[in-house]
Amino acid sequence: MVGGGPAGCYAAWTAAEKGLSCWLLEEHTAIGLPRHDPGWLIESPFTEQLADRIKENIRIRRMTAFRVRDPFTGEVREEIPGGGYIVRRDLLERELAIRAANAGTRILLNTRCTGFLKENGRVIGVKTNREDLPELRAGVVICADGLHSARDGLAAGEITSDENLDFGSGVNLELANLKDAEPGTGELYLTEADRELNYKHLVIHEEGQCFLSFSSLSNFEEVRERTDNILSKKLRRAQCLHIGGYQSRRHSGLFLNTIAKDGVLFIGDASGGGGAIHGMIQGYLAAAVAARAIEKMDCSISTLALYHKLVTETFQGALFYWFFVQENYGTFADWMERMRKIRVPKV
């Protein structure tokens, strides 16, 4: 497994539980850091099962509502009961890594994969930046190396082309002293009149505490000082507790045309997908298909193609296509209702 985010950790947990010899490689010095996600787990049957499995070890809060609002008037355009769960993403990833390790996964931190190890054109492992472990062979490599995979990671040159590289970046802020915000809710501000206020998504964890993204720290400070909208009023006295960078892709959520090849499967953001829950479901499917392939001693695309088929069938009509929800689903309520109908097949 390449990448210690939720998709990679869940894949490692699943693979180890299925009895596979599993290594999880993470380029940073800690699982869960740097933190760059607000911690929203969208509602689905899989989300409920996950919450039930981990709730004794970490705080995971059931949402009471997801609201779509006008930033100028404060009008609530959609109020959707529930919405899923809110959790600190760093704690979630660490918990998944603990489960994976307890099941037998070996975790290597500060280990960056620099490319695939190939034999006759087929992936048989990865190359790393470590002098003591320059190569690591594997029956199947599961790539969960994030959004950057398509630009300069393992997916680059393997399953992506220039048309996929529509990247953006910014800062994800943990804020305290937020005003007039209900804990355990999500608020999405939408307006075509002002791009600085459009698609601002508050994930409100506790009283006065939330996560919110901006293009830069100065952009946050500029928005906070404005007096012409409701969002700025909420943020007026907010203080930063943590600043994390993030990458985005305009069409994140649309899976790439190829997510499986001989000896390798791509999951989560590395596959073009979006959303932590979608990534973890992919992690389960990839690990289960890999276990079947290794048992058959056939890790070619003829066996691994089952993974692509299962991903397509599982998420049919229920993609985490965040920036195009209204264009494709009409309303956020309709979109979230489709998420509630996701059923993960047993493999």
Secondary structure, 3 states (H helix, E strand, C coil): CECCCHHHHHHHHHHHHCCCCCEEECCCCCCCCCCCCCCEEECCHHHHHHHHHHCCCCCEEECCEEEEECCCCCCEEEEEECCEEEECHHHHHHHHHHHHHHCCCEEECCCCEEEEEEECCEEEEEEECCCCCCEEECCCEEECCCCCHHHHCCCCCCCCCHHHCCEEEEEEEEEECCCCCCCCEEEEECCCCCCCCCCEEEEEEECCEEEEEECCHHHHHHHHHCCCCHHHHHHCCCEEEEEEEEEEECCCCCCCCCCEECCEEECHHHHCCCCHHHHHHHHHHHHHHHHHHHHHCCCCHHHHHHHHHHHHHHCCCCCCCHHHHHHHHCCHHHHHHHHHCCCCCCC
